Amino acid sequence: MDMKLGGKTVLITGGSKGIGFACAMGFAAEGCSVHLASRSKETLEKARETIRARHNVPVEIHPADFSKGDTVRAVVEAVGHADILVNNAGAIPRGDIFGMTEPKWREAWELKMFGYVNATRAMLEKMYARKKGVVVNIIGLAGENHNYDYVAGTTANAGLMAFTRAVGSKSVDHGVRVVAINPPGTRTDRMTTLLRSQAQQQWGDPERWPELTKHMPFGRPAEPDEVADLTVFLASDRASYISGVVMTLDGGQAARH
């Protein structure tokens, strides 16, 4: 299926690894010019080299901390011509209401919650002026499966779901779509590092980490490419009548609870 994305430009936050990097590869494969933003210049450079080695598309990097509003606005100003924004940067630590102190909670939300809001606001100003564009928010399943031991993440994700629906319901009046994806536990480096540590503690063998995913649908976590494929589709003209919705990509996990 031709996604009709050739020649378009995408800005991906948290784009140097994990789901963000998989999205970058997916858009590059469709012929998009790719702009990657994350905190680490080293991982950004590595990601750029990998994408360029596989796809003949322009790739630009933007070392930036998206927890800072002024930094967000500066990056968006530099890539204001982007047709697509993928908000993906942000990892909120686990912890219950007592474990997540106010400083920890605020620090986590500055990147995941306000990073998404600030980037969307800044990019919508550009997109509204052009009467076209798409914003895809990669959020997380905890926004649906509320988790006491991940209270800051659960609350942020639920808020970003509401944010997507509210903004996406009216952005269409300006020719712009805003959508979101809730992925479950996904086989990123961050996840496998955590599971390897758990397997080491439980069995003394980090290589047994896949056994810790057997309870998941299909006996495995989601793959980054599976999230990326849905992201590319939602950003394409093939999804031109989809806005203000949150797509759940979880193998049915949310419905089990």
C-alpha positions, 0 to 999 in steps of 0.5 A: 500500500502506497502511504503517499508520504514520499517527500514529506518531513517528520519530526520525531521526539525521542527518536534516537532509539526504541519506538522513536527510532523504529518510527524514524526507520518506518518514515524513512522507508516511505521516503520522508525527510527525518528530523530526530530530537533527543537529549543525547547527541551520541545516540542521535548520531548513531541513529542518523548513520543507521538510517542513512545506511539503509535509506536514501533520505535526508536525516537531521538531528537535534540534541535537545531536552524537551522538558524545557519549553524554550528548547521545545519551541526552538526546535519546532521553529527550526523544523516548523515546515514539518508535515508530521510531528511524532511526540514520543520523548518521555519515560516516567519512573514507577512509584506509588503515591508516596514513592513519587514525591513532588519533585520526582513527579514534576520532573517526570511530567515536564518531559512526558506531559508538558513536552507533548503539550508544548511541542503540539502547541508550537507545531499546531501554530505552523500547521494551522497556518498551512491548513495541513499536518498531523500530530501523532502522540505515542502515549502508553497503555497505563492510560487505560489500565490504571496502575497504583504502582505507576501513578504518575505515568498512569495519570500523565497517560490518561491526561494525554489521551484526553488532550489528544481527543480534545485537540484532535476534535477541533484541529480538523477545522484547520485541516490538521489531524491529532491522533494517539497510540497506546502501546503496551510493554514493547521490546525496547532496549530499556525493557530488555535491560529491566527484564534481564535484571529481573531474570538475574535476580529470579533465576541467576540467568539474565538470558531467561528474560523472555520467560518473563513475557510469557503471560503477554498476548501471543507470549511476547511483548509488542515489537517497536516496528509494530508501533511504528507501522501504525504510526506511519499509517496514522500519519499518512493520507490513508488515515485522512478521516481519523482525528481525535482518537486514541488507538490501542495497540496491545494484543487485547491486554486492556480488555482482559482487565 
